[in-house]
Amino acid sequence: MPFVRIDALRADPQRLDALGRAVHDALVETIGIPDDDLFQVLTGHDGTSSDLRYGGYLGIERDDGIVYVAIMLRAGRSTEQKQALYRRIAELAEQYAGTAPRNVFVTLTENSSADWSLGHGEAQYVERP
């Protein structure tokens, strides 16, 4: 059950959709989430009224093609699965949206089953593990 936020600079609806598909397909392929487990917030920033900032940290030369991907999910994936996920997101973002892999910034935040309510005010993962 990942919850995904994608923020991209100067992204039109088609690019945002392509980035969303890239992240979702990578999650399905690398960590085995169900295909219908799709919860995303896609936001484009125009660079004027809203902006994204970036630098050249770790020698990575980012530019205005920057995409921030924040994924929240329940804990339990191995380091290898996470690394495969990062690689696949970067590959598919380039393939689907033309985003250079150097501009794909991904962060994972893990939590527990009790930290999710998927509707009806219930903690479904606690009540149905």
N, C-alpha and C positions, 0 to 999 in steps of 0.2 A: 504494500500500500504506500507507494511514494506520493508525496505532494511536491509538485515541481513549480518553481517560479523561474521564468526566463525574462531577462531584461536585455534589450538590444537597442543600440543607438541607430537612429534614422532607419528603423525597420518598418516597411509597409506590411499590410496584413498577410501578403503571400510569403514574405520572408519569415514572419513570426510563425505562420502555420508550418512552414518547412522546418524551422528550428524545433518546434514542438514535436513534429513527427520524428525528427532525428533523435531527440532525447527519449521519446517513448519507445521507438524501435530498439534503441540501445539497451534500455532497461529490460525489455522483453527478452532480447537476445542474450544478455550477459548475466542477469541475475534472476531471470525466469518469472518476472511478474506476469500476471494474466493479461491478455491483450485488451480486455475491457476495463482494466484498472487504470483509468485515465483521469487524473486530476491535475490540471495545470492552470497557471495564471501567466498569460503572455502579455508583456508590456513593451511597447515601443517608445523610445524617448527621442524627442525632436532636436535636442541639443540646445534649445533656447529656453522653453518653459520647464523642461526637465532634461537632465543630462546624466551621463555616466562618466566617471573619472577613472583613469588608469595610468599606470606608469610602466617603466621598463624593468620592473623588479625581476630578479634572477636572470637578467640579460635577455628577456623575452620582449621583442619590439612589437608591442601592440599598437593598434591604430583605431580609427573610428569604426572599424568593423567589429569592435569588441562585443562579446555576448557573455553575460553573467548567467550561469545556471546554478540555482540553489535547489537541492533535492533533500527533502526530509523523508526519512523512512525508519522502520523499526530496525533495531540493531540485529546483527547476526551474519553479515557478509564478511568474507575473508578479504585480506589485503589484495590478493590476486584478483578476486571478483571486482573489487573497486577499481583497480588499475585497468582491467579489461573494459569496465564501464567507461572510464575516462577516455581511453583510446577510441572506443567505438562511437562515443558522442562526437569527438573531434572529427573522426572519419565521416560520419553521416552528416554532420553540420556542413562540412565542405561539399559533400556529394549533393545534398538536398538544397542547401541554401547559399552555396558559394562562399561560406565563411572560412577564412584561413584558420587552420588548427591553432596557430599561435594566438588567435583572438578568442579562443574558447576557454573560459575560466569557470571551473566547476567546483562546487563545494557540497559535501554531504554532511547532514546533521542527523544523527541517530537518536532514537528514543525508545521507549518501552511500549508494550501493548496497551497499557492504561492511559497512554497519552493521545489516544485517537477516539473520536466520535464521528462515525460516518453518516449520521443522520438519526432522527428520532430521539435525540438526547441520550443515546445509549453508548456505552463503551463496548462495541461489538467484539473486539478482540479479547476483552476480559471475560465477557459472558460466553463467547464462542471461540475458544483459543485456536 
